[in-house]
Amino acid sequence: MKNPQELFADYLADKNLKVTPQRRLILDTFLKQDGHLSSEELYANVKKRDSSIGQATVYRTLKLLNESGLIEPLDFADGVVRYEWRYGQTHHDHLICDKCGKNIEILDETIESRQEQLAEEHGFKLLRHKMYLYGICSDCRSK
């Protein structure tokens, strides 16, 4: 199994694009983060490592990482697109608090199985899916 840097390099080569030091640094910075990052958060972290990298370079690199299948965008219904690592990760869904924005990654084999059954019942072959469950977390409910 190839590492993310090799996969990204292969993807860029297929698109006749170069692996620039800036793209390498952005990928490396993304890989060192935990959780779900917005483009602005990633840009701030990249800026700490190399102040010459512009925000547009971060946006374009995120787009390439998404197109390559290494990351995926998430919509927690708060107007901010976040990204999480996709390659080599187990599929999971998200519980999202409408008040504080807290999100919890969940994996439930029963739900996954049922989603596959539903797709099959309707003549679909599932390629991918996302499920977001919105509510109020226990911390916000106790306030």
NORDAQUI-V285302 format. One line per field, one symbol per residue. psi: psi as a letter, one per 40 degrees, with the letter a starting at -180 (. if undefined). A space follows every 10 residues. Layout:
psi: ???
This chain:
psi: hiiddddddd ddddefiigi dddddddddd deiiahhidd dddddddddh eehidddddd dddddddeed iiiihefeeh hiiihdheih iiahhhhdde ehihhihhdd dddddddddd defihhdiii hhhiahiddd de.
